Amino acid sequence: MLQTNELIKVEDLQVFFHTDEGIVRAVDNVSFSVVQGETLGVLGESGCGKSVTARAVLNLIPRPKGRIHNGRIWLARDGKQPLDILSLRPYGRQIGRIRGREVSIVFQEPMTSLNPVHSIGRQIMEAVQLHNRVSKREARQRAMEMLDRVGISAPSQAVDKYPHEFSGGMRQRAMIAIALSCNPRLLIADEPTTALDVTIESQILELLSELKESMDMSIMFITHDLGVIGEIADRVIVMYAGKIVERGLVRDIFHDPKHPYTVKLLESRPRVGKTGELSSIAGSVPSPFELPAGCYFSPRCDYAHERCRQEPAEIEITPEHTAKCWLFSEGGSGIDAEAAVN
């Protein structure tokens, strides 16, 4: 059940996809929480289960091939008992009242997430009218207010424009305006800066931080970009092949990483003053149909041992920092992360 200040709590989440080739365990026994007012960063390579986890929070797993096999997702509600989102019908009225109003999402591709045949204003108005008893005129006014709030100039003109008339950065701002139009308590941002240049990326990150403070909301920010995580997150969970391998405060992850995968991610990032070829992680994320026994990262790990053929337990390093690695079992102290990263 939820602890004090927890807004969302995910327990033992499993999301499987049934394909002609076999079962894909996209998310496997994942547990985490998002605290009121914080930004939780979700980090990992492509194919590690980050986006599937985000969609599962809103019970948006595509059916019939996708299925939430197990788990609970508790949502805190003011003055009411916490609600298990996964207990609701995926297309029922109750989950419809939660999506957009309590929890909202900015999808990964702003170029394709907006409906090309409807104006930007109409798409914002649709969200507003769905969750609020307001007239069309009031919804239009709200749409212009949101466009102005996310930094789009001349909102009275922009409200009637179509997605193809917006640049990539403006489309992303419009997506954020739609997601925030009903003042959600949690915003899930699924790699919202991936397709943007660094200048626009910086503006979007600054915008999200400002909106988080002014609207008193929490953010679940999904990315594979370490620089973005370092700038925006308070806590971080690191995912690999559908599992969480490390979690901690952002300073723990960046200055004292413990899992070999996290260390390798940090080694591969570009840094000021570092010359020569960038480091890389050998190999790739394993095929979901050919997962190795035990620790999924072991085939790419410099510290792999025979015992890695068995799945390691999650070890508490500090109350806020855990890692799932055999290096910490039996009294081990793990990697000398500072030496490894530097």
C-alpha positions in Angstrom: 0.0 0.0 0.0 1.1 3.6 -0.4 3.4 5.3 2.1 3.3 8.9 3.2 3.7 11.4 0.2 3.7 8.6 -2.4 1.6 9.5 -5.4 2.0 6.3 -7.5 3.3 3.0 -6.3 4.0 0.1 -8.8 4.3 -3.3 -7.2 5.7 -6.5 -9.0 4.6 -5.3 -12.5 4.8 -7.8 -15.3 3.9 -7.0 -18.8 4.1 -9.7 -21.4 3.5 -9.7 -25.2 2.3 -12.9 -26.9 3.8 -13.1 -30.4 4.1 -15.8 -33.0 7.7 -16.4 -31.9 6.9 -16.7 -28.2 6.3 -14.6 -25.1 8.1 -11.3 -24.7 8.6 -10.4 -21.0 8.8 -6.6 -21.7 8.5 -5.7 -18.0 9.3 -8.3 -15.4 8.7 -7.8 -11.7 9.3 -4.1 -11.6 8.5 -2.1 -8.4 8.9 1.6 -7.8 7.1 4.7 -6.5 6.8 8.3 -7.4 6.7 10.8 -4.5 4.5 13.9 -4.6 6.5 16.9 -6.1 9.5 14.9 -7.3 10.9 14.0 -10.7 11.7 10.3 -11.1 14.1 9.6 -14.0 13.8 6.2 -15.8 17.1 5.4 -17.5 18.2 2.7 -19.9 19.0 1.7 -23.5 16.3 1.3 -26.1 14.4 -2.0 -25.6 14.8 -2.1 -21.8 11.1 -1.7 -21.0 10.9 2.0 -20.1 8.0 3.0 -22.4 6.0 -0.2 -21.7 6.3 0.6 -18.0 5.0 4.1 -18.7 2.0 2.9 -20.7 1.2 0.3 -18.0 0.8 3.0 -15.4 -2.2 4.2 -17.4 -3.3 0.7 -18.3 -2.6 1.5 -22.0 -1.0 -1.8 -23.0 -2.2 -2.7 -26.5 -4.5 -5.8 -26.6 -4.9 -8.6 -27.3 -1.2 -9.4 -27.8 -0.1 -7.3 -24.8 -1.2 -8.2 -21.3 -0.5 -7.1 -17.8 0.3 -10.5 -16.3 0.8 -9.4 -12.7 1.2 -6.5 -10.4 -0.6 -3.5 -8.8 -0.4 0.2 -9.5 -1.7 2.2 -6.6 -2.8 5.8 -7.1 -3.2 8.2 -4.1 -6.5 10.1 -4.1 -7.3 13.1 -1.9 -9.6 12.1 0.9 -10.2 8.6 -0.6 -8.8 5.1 -0.4 -5.9 4.5 -2.8 -7.0 3.1 -6.1 -5.5 0.1 -8.0 -5.4 1.3 -11.6 -5.0 -2.2 -12.9 -8.3 -3.3 -11.3 -10.2 -1.0 -13.6 -11.5 -1.9 -17.1 -8.9 -0.6 -19.6 -11.6 1.2 -21.6 -14.1 2.0 -18.8 -15.3 5.3 -17.5 -13.4 5.2 -14.3 -9.9 4.8 -16.0 -11.0 7.5 -18.5 -11.5 9.9 -15.6 -7.9 9.2 -14.4 -6.2 9.5 -17.8 -5.4 13.2 -18.4 -6.9 14.4 -15.2 -4.9 12.5 -12.5 -2.1 11.1 -14.6 -1.2 12.4 -18.1 1.4 11.4 -20.6 3.5 13.1 -23.3 4.3 10.4 -25.9 7.7 9.8 -27.5 7.1 11.2 -31.0 5.6 14.7 -31.2 5.8 14.4 -35.0 3.3 11.5 -35.1 1.4 11.8 -31.8 -0.8 14.8 -32.8 -3.8 14.3 -35.1 -2.9 15.9 -38.5 -6.6 16.6 -39.4 -7.5 18.6 -36.3 -6.2 22.0 -35.2 -3.9 22.2 -32.2 -6.6 24.1 -30.3 -9.2 21.5 -31.0 -7.0 18.8 -29.6 -6.4 20.7 -26.4 -10.1 21.6 -26.1 -11.0 17.9 -26.5 -9.0 17.1 -23.4 -10.5 20.0 -21.4 -14.1 19.3 -22.3 -13.7 15.6 -21.6 -12.8 16.2 -17.9 -14.5 19.5 -17.2 -18.0 20.8 -17.5 -17.2 23.9 -19.6 -18.5 25.4 -22.8 -16.7 25.3 -26.1 -15.8 29.0 -25.6 -14.3 28.4 -22.2 -12.4 25.3 -23.5 -11.0 27.5 -26.3 -9.9 30.1 -23.8 -8.2 27.4 -21.7 -6.4 26.1 -24.9 -5.0 29.6 -25.6 -3.9 29.9 -21.9 -2.1 26.6 -22.1 -0.4 27.5 -25.4 0.8 30.7 -23.8 1.9 28.9 -20.7 4.1 26.5 -22.6 5.8 29.4 -24.4 4.1 29.4 -27.8 3.8 33.0 -29.1 0.5 34.5 -30.4 -1.6 31.8 -28.8 -4.8 33.3 -30.3 -3.5 32.5 -33.7 -1.6 29.3 -32.9 -4.8 27.8 -31.5 -6.2 27.5 -35.0 -3.1 26.1 -36.6 -2.5 22.5 -37.6 0.4 20.3 -36.5 2.2 20.6 -39.9 2.4 24.3 -39.4 4.4 23.9 -36.2 8.1 23.1 -35.9 9.3 20.1 -33.9 9.9 22.1 -30.8 6.4 23.8 -31.1 4.7 20.4 -31.5 6.4 19.1 -28.4 5.2 22.2 -26.5 1.7 21.6 -27.9 1.9 18.0 -26.7 2.8 19.2 -23.2 -0.1 21.8 -23.3 -2.5 18.9 -24.1 -1.1 16.8 -21.3 -1.2 19.6 -18.7 -4.6 21.1 -19.7 -6.4 19.4 -16.9 -3.8 20.0 -14.2 -2.7 16.4 -13.6 -0.9 15.4 -10.5 1.6 13.2 -12.4 3.0 13.8 -15.8 4.7 10.9 -17.6 7.2 12.3 -20.2 8.3 9.5 -22.5 11.6 10.7 -24.1 10.0 14.1 -24.9 13.3 15.6 -26.2 14.6 12.8 -28.4 13.9 14.4 -31.7 14.8 17.9 -30.8 18.1 19.8 -31.2 20.0 20.7 -28.0 18.8 24.3 -27.8 15.1 23.3 -28.0 15.8 20.4 -25.6 17.1 22.8 -23.0 14.0 25.0 -23.4 11.7 22.0 -23.0 13.5 20.8 -19.8 13.4 24.3 -18.4 9.7 24.5 -19.2 8.9 21.2 -17.5 10.8 22.2 -14.4 8.9 25.5 -14.2 5.6 23.9 -14.8 6.3 21.3 -12.2 6.9 23.9 -9.6 4.0 26.2 -10.5 1.5 23.3 -10.8 2.8 21.3 -7.8 2.9 18.1 -9.8 5.3 15.1 -10.1 7.1 14.0 -13.2 8.1 10.5 -14.4 10.8 11.3 -17.0 11.9 8.5 -19.3 15.1 8.8 -21.3 18.3 7.2 -22.4 20.2 10.5 -22.1 22.3 10.8 -19.0 22.7 14.5 -19.4 18.9 15.0 -19.3 18.6 12.8 -16.2 21.3 14.7 -14.4 19.6 18.0 -15.1 16.0 17.2 -14.3 15.7 14.2 -12.0 15.6 13.9 -8.2 15.7 10.0 -8.1 16.6 7.5 -10.8 15.8 3.9 -11.6 18.0 2.2 -14.1 16.3 -0.5 -16.3 17.9 -3.3 -18.3 16.0 -6.0 -20.3 12.7 -5.3 -18.4 14.1 -5.3 -14.9 15.3 -2.6 -12.5 19.0 -3.1 -11.8 19.8 0.0 -9.8 17.9 2.8 -8.1 18.9 5.8 -6.0 19.1 9.6 -5.7 20.5 11.2 -8.8 23.8 12.0 -6.9 24.1 8.4 -6.0 23.7 7.2 -9.6 26.2 9.8 -11.0 28.8 9.9 -8.3 28.6 6.4 -6.7 27.1 4.0 -9.3 27.2 0.4 -8.1 25.8 -1.8 -10.9 28.2 -2.6 -13.7 25.6 -1.6 -16.3 25.2 1.9 -14.7 29.0 2.3 -14.5 29.2 1.4 -18.2 26.5 3.9 -19.1 28.4 6.6 -17.3 31.7 5.7 -18.9 30.1 6.0 -22.4 28.8 9.6 -21.9 30.8 12.5 -23.5 32.4 14.9 -21.0 34.2 18.2 -21.2 37.9 17.8 -21.3 37.8 14.1 -22.2 39.6 13.4 -25.4 39.8 10.3 -27.6 37.3 7.7 -28.6 34.2 7.4 -26.5 33.7 4.2 -24.5 30.9 1.9 -25.4 29.2 -1.2 -24.0 30.1 -4.3 -25.9 27.2 -6.2 -27.4 23.5 -5.2 -27.2 20.4 -5.7 -25.1 19.6 -9.5 -25.4 16.7 -10.6 -27.6 13.6 -11.2 -25.5 13.4 -14.7 -27.0 17.0 -15.6 -26.0 17.4 -14.1 -22.5 20.5 -15.4 -20.6 20.1 -17.4 -17.4 20.4 -15.4 -14.2 21.6 -11.8 -14.6 20.6 -10.5 -18.0 23.6 -8.2 -18.2 26.2 -10.9 -17.5 27.1 -11.6 -21.2 28.2 -7.9 -21.5 29.7 -7.6 -18.0 33.4 -7.3 -17.2 32.8 -8.8 -13.7 30.6 -11.8 -14.8 31.2 -14.9 -12.7 29.7 -18.5 -12.6 27.2 -17.4 -9.9 25.8 -14.8 -12.3 23.9 -17.7 -14.0 21.5 -17.3 -11.0 19.4 -14.1 -10.6 20.9 -11.8 -8.0 18.8 -10.2 -5.2 18.3 -6.5 -4.8 20.8 -5.3 -2.2 20.4 -2.2 -0.1 23.5 -0.1 -0.2 21.9 2.8 1.7 18.2 3.4 2.5 17.9 5.4 -0.8 20.3 3.3 -3.0 20.0 -0.3 -4.1 21.6 -2.5 -6.8 20.8 -5.9 -8.1 24.2 -7.5 -8.5 26.1 -10.5 -7.1 29.1 -8.1 -6.4 27.3 -7.1 -3.2 26.3 -10.5 -2.0 28.3 -12.3 0.7 29.8 -9.1 2.1 31.1 -7.8 -1.3 31.6 -4.1 -1.7 30.9 -3.9 -5.4 32.8 -1.9 -8.0 35.2 0.9 -7.3 32.8 3.1 -9.2 34.8 6.3 -8.9 37.9 4.6 -10.4 35.9 2.8 -13.1 34.1 6.0 -14.3 37.1 8.3 -14.0 
